[in-house]
Amino acid sequence: MTLPNERREHTLDHTLNNSDTSLDLSQQLDAQVNQSYEITTNFGTVQGTVSYIGFDYIELVEASMSTVIVPYENIVSISPI
């Protein structure tokens, strides 16, 4: 099931405020593999296609084909693009 962008963004933002972020975020993002996101972290912003959802990190492939691993603990916000 794919949610409209507005719904996915709201759901993901809600998860980031949850005390059990890693588990909830990985469960919600699991259905979003192959979808494109902009992820803002404590260190900057990355954009790419979700290629893998780990228990405590997300793996993105950027347009340049570079793979970026983002630990959930560093995520400030996630927005579909």
N, C-alpha and C positions, 0 to 999 in steps of 0.2 A: 504494500500500500504506500503510495506517495502522497504526502501532504502538500498543500499549496505552500509556496515560499513563506508567506506571512505566518502560517501556522507552524512550520518547521522552525523558523527563527524564534518565535515565542517559546516553543517547547524547549529548544536548546538553551535559550537564555535562562529559562526557569531552572533547568538542570544545573547550570553553572552556580546557582545560588543554593543548591541542595548540599547537605552535609556529606552525602555519600556520592560525591561527584564522579569518581572513576567508574564505578559500576553503572550508575544511571546514564552517564554520557556514553559509555561504550555500548550499552544496550540500545540507546536511541540512535546513535550514529551507525550501528551495524547495518541498518536498512539503507543507509545513505552511501554505501560504497559505489564508486563511479559517478558520484555527484560532485559538483564544483562548489567550493566554499572559500570564503575569506576568513582567516583566523587571526585575530589580534591577540598577541601575547605580551608578556612583560617586556619583551625585547624588540618588538616590531610586529609587522603584519606580513603574513604569507597568504598566497592564493594558489589554489590548485585543486586537483581532483583527488578525492579520497580513494586511496588504493588499499588500505588495510586499517582495521580498528583493533588495537590491542587493549589489554585490560587497563593500562594506565597511560596510553599514548595513541595518537592518531598519525597515520602516515599519509602524506600528500605527495602527488607528483605535480610539480610546477610546469608551466608552459615550456620552459627550457629543458624539460625532461629530468630535472634534478629531483631527487627524493628528499623530502623534509620530514623529520620525525619531531612531533610536537607533544611533549608530556602534558597531560591534562592539567597538572598543577600550574602550568604556565599560561593557560588559556584565560584570556579576559573576556572575549566574546567570539561568537561564531555567526556568520551570516552566509546564506546561500547566495551564489552569484550565477 
